[in-house]
Amino acid sequence: MASFRIGQGYDVHALADGLKMWLCGVRVESARGFVAHSDGDVAIHALCDALLGALALGDIGKLFPDSDPAYRGIDSKILLSRVMELVRGRGGSVVNADITIALQAPKLAPYILQMRETLASVMGVDAGAVSVKATTTERLGFVGRGEGCEVWAVVLVSV
């Protein structure tokens, strides 16, 4: 009989001028991007933590430490792919994933479908199993001031 495990992930990255913005594996047009050791895809990082958490496998920093030069500038889709290998290696399969991105600007609505499809492709699931939502913080806090981005991810994994 299958059992189910829920995982939750959270990540945050600061924004800076002149950097690229990657979210859910998609390049978002913006004059500002994420400060990070990797490509800074804060959404994939939160998703990886949720997947790892569902199976009690630690967190993304444990598996891919920012002190390791091998991960400098790495495409976060590669990290997600490696996490999915671990999930499948433990007999797990993703039932669904739900991601919420808090970012004041730019507007993400034009990218949402591509984000869902990209994540689904990397995870090997149907795009209908992946939800991506975007919100602002009504100009409140560090997100509202345009200093950074927060992402929450929740997954349900069948094992």
N, C-alpha and C positions, 0 to 999 in steps of 0.2 A: 504494500500500500504506500502510495506517495505521501510525503509530508511536505509542508510548506514552511519557508523561512522568509521573514521580512528583513530587509536591510535598509538603513537610512544613511545618507551621506550628506556632507555639508562642506563647502569650500568657499573661499573668498580670495580675490586678487585685487591688488591696487591697479589703477589706470595711470598711464603716462603717455605723453605726446610722442608721436613718431613710431610707436610699436604697432604690430599687427594684432587684430582682434579675431580670435578663433573661439567659436562657441558651438558645441555639439558637432565638432568636426567640420564646420562650415566657416569660411572666411567672411566676416562681416565688415562691410565698408565703414570705416571710422577713422578719424584723425588720431584717435587714441587707442591703445591696446593694453594688454595685461603684462604687468611686471612679473616675471617668473623664470625659473630655471629651464623649464620645458617650453613648449609653445604657448603655455599659459591658458589652455582651454579649461577654464574653471568648471564648466558644466560636465565635461568628461571626467574631471578629477572627482567631482562629487558623486557621479555615477559609479566610478570605480570603487570608491569608498563604500557606497551602498551595497554593491555586489560582494565585495570582500566581507563586509559586516554581516551579510545574510548567512555566510558560511563560516563566520568566526575566523577569518584568515588575516586579521590585522587591518592595516590601512595602506593607502597608496604610498605614503612616506616610508613605510617599512620595506615595501617591495621595490620601490623606485626612488631611493633617497636623492635629495637635491645636492648632496655632497659628492655624488658619483658623476664624473664628467661624461659618462656614457649616455646620460639622459639630458645633457645640455642641448636645448632647442628641439628635443624629440617631438615628433608628431604624436599628440595624445591619443590618436586613434590606434597607434601601435600599443600603447599602454592598455587601452581598453581591450584590444584583441588578446593581449597576454593575460589579462584578468579573466576574460571569457574562457581561455584555455584552462585556467585553474578551476573555474566554476564547472565546466564540462568534465574535467578530470575528477571532480568530486561527485559526479553523477547528477549535477544540477542543470536545470534549464530555466531560462527566464520566462515567467508567466507574463509579467508586465513591468514597465518602468514608468515613473512619473517624475518629471523634472520641472522645477520652478526657478526661473532666472529673474533676479531683481537687479535691474540696470536702468538708470535714469535716461540714458541716451547712448546709442541711437535706438530707434524703434526697431523691434525684432520681428514684427508680424510678417514682413515679406520673406523672412528666412525660415519660419517655423516648419513648414512642410519639408523643406530640404534637410533641416536638422533632424527631423523624425526619421526620414528615409536613410540618412547617413548613419545615424546611430543603429537603426534596425539592421542595416547591411553589415556593419561591423560586428554586431552581437549575434547575427544569424537568426533573427526573429522577424515576424511580420511587422510592418510599420504601424499596424493597428494596435500593437502591444506597447508602443512607445508614445508617451505624451510629453510634449514640451510646451510650457506656458511661460509667458514673459509678463513682468509687471514693473512698475516704478515704485518708488517709496514716497511719492508725492513731495519730492524735494526734501525729505527728512533724512537725517543721519548721513553717514559717509557715502552711501549709495546716492542719496538725493543730492548731495553736493557734487556728484560726479567724480568722487575720489576712488571708487571701486565698484565691484560687482559681488553679489552673494548668490549662491546657488544651493538649493536643497534637492536631493534626489531620494526617491523611495523605490524599492524594487520588491517584487514577490518572486521567489525562486522555488521551484519544485525540485525536491530531491528524493 
